[in-house]
Amino acid sequence: MPLTRDFKATIKARAERDPKFRAALYAEALDSLVEGDTATAKAMLRDYVNATIGFERLEAVTGTPRKSLMRMLSAEGNPTLDKLGPVLKAINAETQLKPEVQVA
């Protein structure tokens, strides 16, 4: 049975209208990153950027070309910490989210 709506479009629409969902999406992306699941982290960060500030604005804030940012967060991308750090800093500043680290 075919889906009636693209999954990524559904995620984007929900994130645009639901602040709690946006925050949870970002938190899960960061958790995945910390846990070493970079594939999931990149996919979720890409969805988050698409649903919030967009790659055009991210380019303006980070100074990194949009195509490089999109490639970095693609399935084939392999971002280094020195490239990912400014992206996360920009997301935090643009969306007013303040991630917290907890050590259990």
Order of alpha helices (4+ residues) and beta strands (2+ residues): alpha-alpha-alpha-alpha-alpha-alpha
